Amino acid sequence: MLDDLDRSIAILRGEHSARENCPADAGAGLTDGDRVEAALESLEAHRGAVVAALERVASGTYGRCAGCGRPIAEGRLEARPDATRCIACAS
């Protein structure tokens, strides 16, 4: 997952740089640039959550809710491996 996020971030950074250097699309580039920037922010936040999950694995706290301390359901961790809270605490 971390490799996929790094690859996506690198691709978007490359597209963002290429668009910034293209004066012909200056008007359209602002809108595209804003979208790319928002996507980058989202991917970087997700990457941070994945890194934090890997740190929890290393420390032995992965799979425990940060709110109540109970185990996070396996289905939730399958759907969101970077989840820090059980469904009840996340609600």
N, C-alpha and C positions, 0 to 999 in steps of 0.2 A: 504494500500500500504506500509506503514511504517512497519507494522508487517511482511509482506511478505519479504521485503528487509532485515529486521533484522534476520529473519529465514534463508534466503539464505546465508547471511554473516556468520552466526554461523555455518551452515553446511560446507561451504567452508573452514572456519578457522579450523574446525575439520579435514577435509580431508587433508588440508595442513600440519597440525601438524603430522598426522598419516604417511603421505608420508615422511616427514623429518626424521622420526625415523625408517625407513625401509632401512637398508643398502643393501639388496638384489637387490633393484631396483634403485640404486644410479644413473646410467646413464639415465634411463628413467624418474626418478624422477625429474631431472632438467627440462626437457621439460614440464612435468606435473605440476611441481611446478611453472614454469613461467606462464603457462596458468591459474592456480588457482590464482596466484598473480595478474595477469591482470584482471581477473574476479572480484576479491575482490576490486581492485582499482575502477573499473567501478561501482560496486554495492555501494560502499561507496560514490562515487561522486553523484550517483543518490539519495542515501539516504539524502545527504546534500541538494540537490535540493528540495526534498520533505519536509524536515524540514523547509527550507526557505519559501516554499509555505504555509505551515501551519502558519508560523510567519506572512506572508502577510495577511492570512485570519484573524488572531487575530488583526492585526493593521488596517484592513479595506481597504487594498490596493490590495488585490487579484483580479485578472482579469483585472488589468490596466497595460498597457505596460510600462516597465521601460524606454523605449526609447522615445516614443512620448506622453505617458500619456493617449492615447485613450484606449477604452475597447478592450480586446483580444477576438476574435471571440469564441463563445461557442464551436464550433466544434474543434477548436485548443485546448481549455482547456479540452475537453473530451478526445482527443487523447493524449495530454501531460499536465496533471494536474499541473505539475511543471513549465510550460512555463512562462517566465518572459517578453517575447516580443511578439508583434503581428507578423504576417507573414511578413509584409513589413519591419519592423525593423530587424527581424531575418535574412532576406535575405541580 
